[in-house]
Amino acid sequence: MESYSEPTITPQEDSVLSDELQQLQQYIDASTGQRFVNWLVDNLFMRFVITYASGYFFGYLLAYTAPEFMQSLIDEGESGFRFWLLGILIAYFNYLVYYTFCEKLFKGYTLGKLLTGTKAIRNDGEELTFKDCILRSLSRIVPFEAFSAFGGHPWHDTWTNTRVVKTR
C-alpha cells in the first residue's frame, strides 16, 4: 500500500505563485459612480459626435449608391418604419465600432474611462483581446443590459470574464 504525501512547492514556484497573486490583488474595481460616468460620457460622445458623423456618412453613401431608396426615405419622413430601422442599425453599428475599437486600440480605455481613471481588463489581469472587446460590445446591445449594473457587475463584464478597474 502506497502512502500519500502532500506535494511540495519549491521556493521558486512559491515566488511565481505569490507574484501572480499579488498581480491579481493589486486591482481595485471601479466604483458604481465611475462606471455611470463612463457610460454617460461614452454615450453622449456616441450620440452627439459619432452618430452625427456616421449619419452624414451613410446619408451621402446612400444618396450616391441608391438615390431612389434615399428619396423614398425622405418621402416617408421621420415617421416611416424604414427610416427608424436604418437609424437603429446605424446606432448599433456605432456601439460595436466605438466600444470594440476603443477598448482594443487604447488598451481597455474609452473616452469615459480616460476621464474617470479606469480601464477594462480581463479577470486574470491581462489586456483585453479583440474577441473580449467585440463580445463586450455585443453584450452591451442586449436590451436592459445597462440596468444589470445595479446588480453589482454588468452583464458585459460577467459574460466575458472582464472587469473595469481603477488606474489612478
N, C-alpha and C positions, 0 to 999 in steps of 0.2 A: 504494500500500500504506500502510495506516494504522499508526501506531506506537502501542504500548500504553504507557500511563503509570499508575503506581500512584495510586490515589485518595488525595486529601489530606484530612486531618481538620483542621477548623478548631479553634482554641483552645476555642471554646465547646462544640463536640461532644466534644472531648477531656475537658473538665471534667465533662460529663454522664456520659461513659463511666467515668471514674475514680470518680465519686460512686457509680454503680451497682455497680462492682466492690468498692469499699470497703464498701458496704452488705451485699453478699453475703459478704464475707470476715469481717465482724465477728461472725458466729455461730459458736459452738463447740458441736459436738454433745454431747448429754448422754451421760454415761458409762453403761456397762452396769449398774453398781450403781445409779445413779439411775433408770434405766429399770426395773430389777427392783423397786425401792421403789415407783415409780409404779404398777406392775402390782399389787403386793401390797396397797397401801393402797386403791386403787380397787376391787379385787376383794373385799377384806374389807368395805369400805363397802357394796358392792352386795349381797353375800351376807347380811350381818347387819342392814342397815338398810333398803335399798331392797326386797330380796326379801321381808323380813318384812312391810313395809308394803304392798307390792303383793299379796302373798299374802292378807292380810286383806281388802284392797280387792276383789280378784277373787273371793274366797270369799263375801263379803257380796253382791257383784253377782250371782254365780251362784245363791246361796240366794234372792235376791229375784226374779230373772228366770226361772230354770229350777230350781225346787226339786226336781223329780223327778230331774234329771240330778245335782244336787248330792247327793241322797240315795243315788243309785246309786254315786257316787264314794266316799261314806262307807262304804257297804256292802261295796264291793270292798276297801277298806282300802289301806294303803300298798303292797301287793304288786300292785295292779291296774295294767294297762298304761295305761289312760286317765288314772289319777292321775299317773303318771310323765310321760306325754306332756304333760299340762297343765302340770306343773312345769317341764319343759324349755322349753315355749313361753313361759311367763312369764319364765324366766331369759333367753332370747334377746331378748324384748321389753325387759327391763330393760337389757341390754347396749346395745341400739340406742338406747334413750332416754337412758340415762346418758351414754354417750360422745358421742353426736351433740349433744345439747343443752348439755352442759358445755363441750365444745370450741368450740362456736359462740357461745353466750351469754357465756362467760367468756374469749373471745378466745384459745383454744388451751390453756386450763388445765383440769385436773380437780383433784380434791382431792389426789391423789398428786403431781401436777405442782406444785401450790402449795407443798406441803411440801418438795419437793426443789429448788425454784427452777428449774424447767424449763417449757417450753411447746412446743406443736406449731405449726409454721408450714409454709407451702408452700416448696418448694425455691427459688423465686425470692425468698424473703424476705417475701412478702406474708402477710396474715392468711388463715386458712382460710375458705373459702366453705362454705355449707351443704352443697353437693354433696361437697366434700372431707371434711367431717365425717361425713356419712352413709356415704360409701364406706369411710372408715377404720373405722367401726363395723361395717359389713357384712364387711369383710375380717377383723376380729377373730373372727368366728364360724366361719371356716374351721377344720376340725379340724387340730390340731397347729400352728396359726399361732403360738402362744406360743413354740414351740421354734425358730421361724425367727429369733428374736433372737440365738441362738447363732452365726448366720452373719454377724453384724455389724449388718444393718439388717432389722428385722422386715418381713414382707410387707405389713402395713398401712401402712408408710411407703413401701416400694418401689413398690407397686401404685398408690399415689395421689399420687406425687411430692411427698411431705411428709417432714418430719423433726422430731425433738424436739431442742431446743437449750437451752443454759443461759441463764438470765436474770439470774443473780447469781453 
